[in-house]
Amino acid sequence: MTVIRHVEARRSETPGGVMTTFASPTQGGASRALWKVEVKPGVAGPVHDFDAEQVWTWVAGAATVELGGETFAVGAGDTVVMPARTVRRVLADPATGYTAVVTAPAGARAMGADGADYGVPAWIA
């Protein structure tokens, strides 16, 4: 059994938000990554894709999720299963921003909307 203490959580900051990794292959030897995403009001994440399924649960605030050509309004308590190879974008509510908890398989690779390989993000590694 591995215990990862709060002070050991890894923080990664991008223009889109702050990701705090709770567990991953390099943080506790987990086979899935688990992280929190915190995004300020009005911030639009990049249009991108992943080669693996991700599950997002909103714990605070609200967002608009663009996923595979559809648009969904989500808020605290809502969960979105984002299938692999489905272009997505998450836009933070302009008044509240959002906080979500996300999981994906170890080694999940980010891609551009055009399929360009961006590699494994730091919060999943």
C-alpha angles and dihedrals in degrees: 000000000000124000116198111196123219091248089057095059110122118231123208121182126199132167086264099054149295121295118197112195115214097176136358139142091283094039108057098340093266121169089219129044119233121191145156122236119205117187128181121234115287097009115141116209120220124276102252147132141222132218091225138049118269127197117208125191119187113221099174139011125005142270145181114240119204106198128168094337095313129102125219131185110217137179144170110327095022122119127201123195106209110200121220117267094020115126112237145177130185119206119194119231108263093230104037112017112206148253120211136174114223137189132191136161118277111272096023107166126219119224137187119248085258092056096258109155112241094177131229112327117236092247092058098041 
